[in-house]
Amino acid sequence: MKLDFLPPGTYQATIVQDGEDAHYQKNRETLRVSKRQAGPADILRMKLAPGGGACVILETSGER
């Protein structure tokens, strides 16, 4: 996911994505949560299982 829509600055990205063995029929409840710093020049790469998805929460870190 390109983050080029963000205004200049540094952001804390909380990424909730499907776990390594996630599958919509066999293993729906597995997930992985990670945090990283990100900015407008970054691209977030996420694993999407069959029938799964991801959620990204972006918060300003106060650095501009």
Stockholm file with secondary structure:
# STOCKHOLM 1.0

chainA/1-64         MKLDFLPPGTYQATIVQDGEDAHYQKNRETLRVSKRQAGPADILRMKLAPGGGACVILETSGER
#=GR chainA/1-64 SS CBCTTSCSSCEEEEEEEECTTCBTTTBTTCEEEEEEEECTTCBCCCCCCTTCCEEEEEEECSCC
#=GC SS_cons        CBCTTSCSSCEEEEEEEECTTCBTTTBTTCEEEEEEEECTTCBCCCCCCTTCCEEEEEEECSCC
//
